[in-house]
Amino acid sequence: MLDYHLHLWPHSAGSTWFQLDQIAQYCDEAARHGVSELALTEHANRFVDVANVVGPWWLRFGHEPTSKEMAAYWDFHARSSLEEYVELAQLAKDEGLPVKIGLEVDYQRGQMDEVSALLAQYPFDVLIGSVHWIDAWGFDDLDNALNRGEWSIRDVEKCWDDYTLALEELAATGAVDVLAHPDLIKVAGYVSASPEAFWDRMSEAAAKADVSVECSSAGWFKPVGEQYPAQGFLDRLVKAGVTFTTASDAHRLEMVSARVDDVATMLEERGVHELASYEARVRQMVPMRNS
């Protein structure tokens, strides 16, 4: 199996993820779960290089109370060097660890060409794309009281529509190879009364763009308590002929490859027995199981 969504940055001020030993520990933990290939996919917003390209984009939404929160979020996170991150991932590959050099590319409306131009300078194996904010609202930043509180005052159907539009736009840019946690909008537990129409749109966008879709266990550990994508959404993606990766979206060692066997089983129950592996951003289908 594959785990194509792993983070290295440890979410604590003053800490560093520039350690080969950490990646080796990730690989050992993954192997315990039957996973033979990992993609290191730190968030693009961790890096000064990306912040310099996109600039203070939240100023376009200065009327939103969450704009100040987004500014603080980027100030806290965008502090690392993309060059050093890629060098670390390349070193891990050179040492024989079963990793791919990847990045989680956060969607920036109207700026993906510039982001892609920056990323093209590096030897990435796979780029996974995600939508983590609607305008300047970080809807999945549930540790932030203001962002979390917005869920109780916003129209849930509009949130789902705005998210779906962003995912459609992201897929169409060609900037990424995989769509990460494709129905992340449900993370807080606020689900559309009729999600089927949104699932149809997202499935069509993935199929049209010929991107793979991540089947992730991470949602089981969020308030929604459900894997990404939902069962009905997964059925539509399979019917559309979309290819898949499996993922845990792990930010900590103990969560690496957590329950990836369960998501793999969900795929197998739907007749999916191969996963999308990437090298130099070229997809190759590999068997779901190692034996």
C-alpha positions in Angstrom: 0.0 0.0 0.0 0.9 3.7 -0.3 0.7 6.6 2.1 0.8 9.6 -0.1 0.2 12.4 2.5 2.7 12.9 5.3 3.9 16.1 7.0 7.2 16.7 8.7 6.7 20.1 10.4 5.8 19.4 14.0 3.4 22.3 14.9 5.4 23.7 17.7 7.2 27.0 17.7 11.0 26.7 17.6 11.0 23.1 16.4 12.5 21.9 13.2 11.6 19.1 10.8 15.1 19.0 9.2 16.0 15.5 10.4 16.6 12.4 8.4 15.9 10.3 11.4 12.4 11.5 11.5 11.7 10.3 8.0 13.3 7.0 8.8 11.0 6.6 11.7 8.0 7.5 9.5 9.1 4.7 7.1 9.4 2.2 9.9 6.0 3.0 11.3 4.5 2.8 7.8 6.0 -0.6 7.2 4.3 -1.8 10.3 1.0 -1.1 8.6 2.0 -2.8 5.3 2.9 0.5 3.6 5.9 0.4 1.2 5.9 3.9 -0.3 5.5 7.3 1.4 5.1 10.7 -0.1 6.4 13.6 2.0 3.9 16.4 1.3 4.4 19.3 3.6 2.1 22.3 3.2 3.2 24.9 0.7 2.2 27.6 3.1 5.1 26.5 5.4 7.6 28.1 3.1 8.8 31.7 2.7 9.4 31.0 -1.0 5.7 30.4 -1.5 4.6 33.3 0.7 6.8 35.6 -1.3 5.0 34.5 -4.5 1.4 34.8 -3.3 1.9 37.8 -1.1 -0.6 39.0 1.5 -3.6 37.7 -0.6 -6.0 37.9 2.4 -6.0 41.7 2.0 -8.4 41.2 -0.8 -10.9 40.1 1.8 -10.1 42.8 4.4 -13.8 43.2 5.4 -13.8 39.6 6.7 -13.1 39.2 10.4 -11.1 36.1 9.6 -8.6 38.1 7.4 -6.6 39.0 10.5 -6.6 35.4 11.6 -5.3 34.3 8.1 -2.5 37.0 8.3 -1.4 35.6 11.7 -1.6 32.0 10.4 0.7 32.7 7.5 3.1 34.7 9.7 3.4 31.8 12.1 3.7 29.0 9.4 5.6 30.5 6.5 9.1 30.5 7.9 11.0 27.7 6.3 13.1 27.2 3.1 11.6 25.2 0.3 15.1 24.5 -0.9 16.1 22.9 2.4 12.9 20.9 2.5 13.5 19.4 -0.9 17.1 18.7 -0.1 16.0 16.8 3.0 13.5 14.7 1.0 16.1 14.1 -1.8 18.6 13.0 0.9 16.1 10.5 2.2 15.6 9.1 -1.3 19.3 8.9 -1.9 19.7 7.0 1.4 17.3 4.4 0.1 14.3 5.3 2.1 11.0 4.5 0.3 9.9 8.1 -0.1 8.7 10.5 -2.8 9.4 14.2 -2.9 6.1 15.9 -2.6 4.2 19.0 -1.5 0.7 19.8 -0.5 -0.2 22.7 -2.7 -2.8 24.9 -1.1 -5.2 26.5 -3.7 -4.6 30.2 -4.3 -7.3 31.6 -6.6 -5.8 33.4 -9.6 -2.3 32.7 -8.5 -1.7 29.1 -9.4 0.4 29.9 -12.5 2.9 31.7 -10.4 2.9 29.0 -7.8 3.4 26.3 -10.5 6.3 28.3 -11.9 8.0 28.3 -8.5 7.5 24.6 -7.9 8.7 23.7 -11.4 12.2 24.6 -10.3 12.3 21.6 -7.9 12.4 17.8 -8.6 9.0 16.9 -7.1 7.7 13.4 -7.6 4.1 14.3 -6.7 2.1 17.4 -5.9 -1.2 17.0 -4.0 -3.7 19.8 -4.1 -6.0 21.0 -1.4 -8.5 23.7 -0.5 -8.2 24.9 3.1 -9.8 28.3 3.0 -12.8 30.0 1.5 -11.8 33.5 0.7 -9.9 34.4 3.9 -11.6 31.9 6.2 -9.6 28.9 7.2 -12.6 26.6 7.6 -10.7 23.6 8.8 -8.5 25.4 11.3 -10.8 24.2 14.1 -8.2 25.1 16.8 -8.9 28.7 16.1 -12.0 29.9 18.0 -13.0 32.5 15.4 -12.6 30.2 12.4 -14.5 27.4 14.3 -17.2 29.9 15.3 -17.8 30.9 11.7 -19.4 27.5 11.1 -22.4 28.4 13.3 -23.2 31.6 11.4 -22.5 30.7 7.8 -24.9 29.1 5.4 -23.7 25.5 5.1 -24.9 25.0 1.5 -23.0 28.1 0.3 -19.9 26.8 2.1 -20.1 23.5 0.2 -20.8 25.4 -3.0 -17.8 27.7 -2.5 -15.5 24.8 -1.6 -16.6 22.7 -4.6 -16.0 25.6 -7.0 -12.5 26.1 -5.6 -11.8 22.3 -5.9 -13.1 22.4 -9.5 -10.8 25.4 -10.3 -7.8 23.7 -8.6 -8.2 20.5 -10.6 -8.5 22.5 -13.9 -5.3 24.4 -13.3 -3.1 21.3 -13.9 -1.0 22.4 -11.0 -1.4 19.2 -9.1 -1.4 15.4 -9.6 -3.7 14.4 -6.7 -6.6 16.0 -5.0 -6.2 15.6 -1.2 -9.1 14.9 1.2 -11.5 15.9 -1.6 -14.5 16.6 0.7 -12.6 18.4 3.5 -15.4 20.9 3.7 -17.2 18.4 6.0 -14.4 18.4 8.5 -16.3 20.3 11.3 -19.3 18.0 10.9 -21.5 20.5 8.9 -22.7 18.4 6.0 -24.8 19.6 3.1 -28.4 18.5 3.2 -27.9 17.2 -0.4 -24.2 16.4 -0.8 -24.8 14.3 -4.0 -24.8 17.3 -6.3 -21.5 18.5 -4.9 -20.0 15.0 -5.1 -21.0 14.8 -8.8 -19.3 18.1 -9.5 -16.1 17.2 -7.8 -16.0 13.7 -9.4 -16.5 15.3 -12.8 -13.7 17.8 -12.2 -11.3 15.1 -11.1 -12.1 12.9 -14.1 -11.9 15.7 -16.6 -8.5 16.9 -15.2 -7.2 13.3 -15.0 -5.9 13.8 -11.5 -5.9 11.0 -8.9 -7.9 11.4 -5.7 -6.8 10.6 -2.2 -8.7 8.1 -0.1 -7.7 9.2 3.4 -8.2 7.9 6.9 -7.7 11.4 8.4 -11.4 12.2 8.6 -11.9 9.4 11.1 -9.9 11.5 13.6 -11.8 14.8 12.9 -15.1 16.0 14.3 -16.9 14.6 11.2 -15.7 11.1 12.1 -15.7 9.9 8.5 -13.0 9.1 6.0 -12.4 11.2 2.9 -14.2 10.8 0.6 -17.6 9.8 1.9 -19.0 6.4 0.7 -21.4 7.9 -1.8 -18.7 10.2 -3.1 -16.2 7.4 -3.4 -18.8 5.4 -5.4 -19.1 8.3 -7.9 -15.3 8.6 -8.2 -14.9 4.9 -9.0 -17.7 5.1 -11.5 -16.0 8.1 -13.1 -12.8 6.0 -13.6 -10.7 8.2 -11.3 -7.4 6.7 -10.0 -6.6 6.7 -6.3 -3.9 7.0 -3.7 -4.3 6.0 -0.1 -3.2 8.4 2.7 -3.2 9.2 6.4 -2.5 12.9 6.3 -0.2 12.3 9.4 1.3 15.2 11.3 2.7 13.0 14.0 4.7 9.8 14.1 1.9 7.8 15.9 -0.6 8.7 13.1 1.6 7.7 10.2 -0.4 5.2 8.0 -3.2 5.0 10.6 -6.1 3.0 9.2 -4.8 3.0 5.7 -5.6 -0.7 5.5 -9.3 0.2 6.1 -9.4 2.7 3.3 -7.6 0.2 1.0 -10.3 -2.3 1.9 -13.0 0.2 1.0 -11.4 0.6 -2.4 -11.1 -3.1 -2.9 -14.7 -3.6 -2.1 -15.5 -1.4 -5.1 -13.2 -3.3 -7.5 -10.2 -1.0 -7.2 -7.0 -3.1 -6.9 -4.3 -0.6 -8.1 -3.0 2.7 -6.7 -1.4 5.7 -8.4 2.3 6.0 -7.7 4.3 9.0 -8.9 7.9 9.6 -10.0 8.9 13.0 -11.4 5.1 13.7 -11.6 4.5 10.8 -13.9 1.8 8.4 -12.7 2.3 4.6 -12.7 -0.3 2.2 -11.5 0.9 -0.3 -8.9 -0.8 -3.2 -7.1 -2.8 -2.1 -4.0 -1.1 -4.8 -1.8 2.5 -5.7 -1.7 1.8 -9.4 -2.1 
